[in-house]
Amino acid sequence: MIGFLKGMRVTLRQLPKKKVTLQYPDVKPEWPERFRGVHRFIPELCIACNQCARICPTSCISLAGERDENKKMKITTFDINFDICILCDLCTEVCPTEAILMSDTFEMARYSRDDLYLDMHWLYENEQRYEEAHPERVAEKAGRAE
Amino acid sequence: MGGKRGNDVSLIDEQNQIRTEEMLLNVGPQHPSTHGVFRLVVKISGETILDAEPVIGYLHRGTEKLAEDLQYTQIIPYTDRLDYLAAMLNNYAFCHTVEQALELEIPERAEYLRIIVMELQRVASHLLFIGTYLLDLGAMSPFLYVFADREQIVQLFNEICGARLTYNYLRVGGVKWDAPPGWLDKVEAFVRYMQERLSMYDELITGNEIFLARTRGIGVFDTDTALAHGMSGINLRSTGFRWDLRRNKPYSIYDRFDFEIPVGQNGDCFDRYYLHLLEMNESLKIVAQALQQVPDGPVLGKVPKLIRVPAGEYYSGIEGARGELGFYIVSDGKDKPYRMKIRKPSFLNLQLLPKLLRGQNMANLIAILGAVDIVLGEVDA
């Protein structure tokens, strides 16, 4: 009986404490800067070197590029199959120009599997969303690059 | 009960006792107490278990086979998904084997960061064991307490590597990122907070009479049986056998820290629960010491861009959250392993289960299965 009462005391001590739960989806969680959500992609930076597609453990990235008038490689298609992406972050790790990065978009429920096939435009829109949401992070990065 | 219920068949036999039949009962694959998709076919007579047969493989993803077609860096995210409650330890076990094969030099700061995240991970994993085990036995509130505390560890991991469960943080030769500014202070604050919480858990659970009645003297086995079945980790230590790879076969920099290896006496479910509590305290002690000593410097050693392991066979085991977690790599000198075998502690610890369950009461099944502390992602790999 004593052990039981001791436990009861702990329970009573907990009563006045603050709640730790988050009222999702009314309140969204705040993710740290390194959080690995859905990718964002900046087409101007991409040199179509194919390193991200090669390092991807599940081979979910497919891309194609062509040379422009200045003989520079330009990206033409860039797709991520989010059906099989495991968000391991290896693609952003190998990217030499930081064209592919992780965002904090995390709500990925879709009605159809086809909607999980994310193309370049969706990913660029995601980048714009991210820049809008975190202007300070983007500014800091631009400052470091210079 | 089944069978005919006609007038010619009586449910009451000559001695006026209710007639019972043997019956096959499926516990799982969808059962909250199997902690995943694990099926246990039990043959029961009334409330007594006559025989039990575990059926595994529902979560089999073929990690070992997949690894044969992946470069060494690409395998690391797959190891996250073995024992998904202790992904950092899996990461380390794999990276450590490759590092041993390459005879790599690991920077000091990376070693310390690894120790900190690994021991925090052990605390998180043990916390979850305590919560879910008590939930299995019918106590709801400890589950809520541990999730609140585990959330803090998960948040710390989220800050250092950007993921809450599948971290992919360790790399061959070091770690992916240095700790963000202020992170180590947060860990220090957490260690102090958690040490207080552990005594709270002790107060809340350990003395509880219902809990004691359900776990004391239940699921007992001795050291010889445990060793004969290849058990390791807390399951082995609960029998009083002091065997912890961090102490017996030191890897990384564990020889620099002062910590105890708690052992049980009776080898019953209560000992296994209590060792989880004691080990958390030891892990926190290691983290506190590591935080004192952590130096500055690089976090990733000199590693070739394309890792080619020299031809040969390599094995190294570490003390995972559930026992000896080992990776056995056969290499033919290419950038991918020729064969990879994982020594999965959960799988080996599970082998004794049918013997333990025979003759037990049906209600004890959950108590015994829960105390073995399996994670199905690892059992099925």
HADDOCK unambig.tbl for C-alpha pairs under 7 A between the chains (distance, minus, plus):
assign (segid A and resid 1 and name CA) (segid B and resid 209 and name CA) 6.60 0.50 0.50
assign (segid A and resid 3 and name CA) (segid B and resid 207 and name CA) 4.27 0.50 0.50
assign (segid A and resid 3 and name CA) (segid B and resid 208 and name CA) 4.49 0.50 0.50
assign (segid A and resid 3 and name CA) (segid B and resid 209 and name CA) 6.23 0.50 0.50
assign (segid A and resid 4 and name CA) (segid B and resid 207 and name CA) 6.94 0.50 0.50
assign (segid A and resid 4 and name CA) (segid B and resid 208 and name CA) 4.80 0.50 0.50
assign (segid A and resid 4 and name CA) (segid B and resid 209 and name CA) 6.36 0.50 0.50
assign (segid A and resid 6 and name CA) (segid B and resid 203 and name CA) 6.22 0.50 0.50
assign (segid A and resid 6 and name CA) (segid B and resid 204 and name CA) 6.57 0.50 0.50
assign (segid A and resid 7 and name CA) (segid B and resid 203 and name CA) 5.90 0.50 0.50
assign (segid A and resid 7 and name CA) (segid B and resid 204 and name CA) 3.98 0.50 0.50
assign (segid A and resid 7 and name CA) (segid B and resid 205 and name CA) 6.58 0.50 0.50
assign (segid A and resid 10 and name CA) (segid B and resid 204 and name CA) 6.16 0.50 0.50
assign (segid A and resid 20 and name CA) (segid B and resid 148 and name CA) 6.88 0.50 0.50
assign (segid A and resid 32 and name CA) (segid B and resid 158 and name CA) 6.96 0.50 0.50
assign (segid A and resid 32 and name CA) (segid B and resid 159 and name CA) 5.48 0.50 0.50
assign (segid A and resid 34 and name CA) (segid B and resid 159 and name CA) 6.37 0.50 0.50
assign (segid A and resid 34 and name CA) (segid B and resid 161 and name CA) 6.27 0.50 0.50
assign (segid A and resid 34 and name CA) (segid B and resid 162 and name CA) 4.58 0.50 0.50
assign (segid A and resid 35 and name CA) (segid B and resid 158 and name CA) 6.52 0.50 0.50
assign (segid A and resid 35 and name CA) (segid B and resid 162 and name CA) 3.65 0.50 0.50
assign (segid A and resid 35 and name CA) (segid B and resid 163 and name CA) 6.10 0.50 0.50
assign (segid A and resid 36 and name CA) (segid B and resid 162 and name CA) 5.09 0.50 0.50
assign (segid A and resid 36 and name CA) (segid B and resid 163 and name CA) 6.10 0.50 0.50
assign (segid A and resid 55 and name CA) (segid B and resid 74 and name CA) 6.93 0.50 0.50
assign (segid A and resid 57 and name CA) (segid B and resid 70 and name CA) 6.88 0.50 0.50
assign (segid A and resid 57 and name CA) (segid B and resid 74 and name CA) 5.28 0.50 0.50
assign (segid A and resid 88 and name CA) (segid B and resid 77 and name CA) 6.13 0.50 0.50
assign (segid A and resid 88 and name CA) (segid B and resid 168 and name CA) 6.34 0.50 0.50
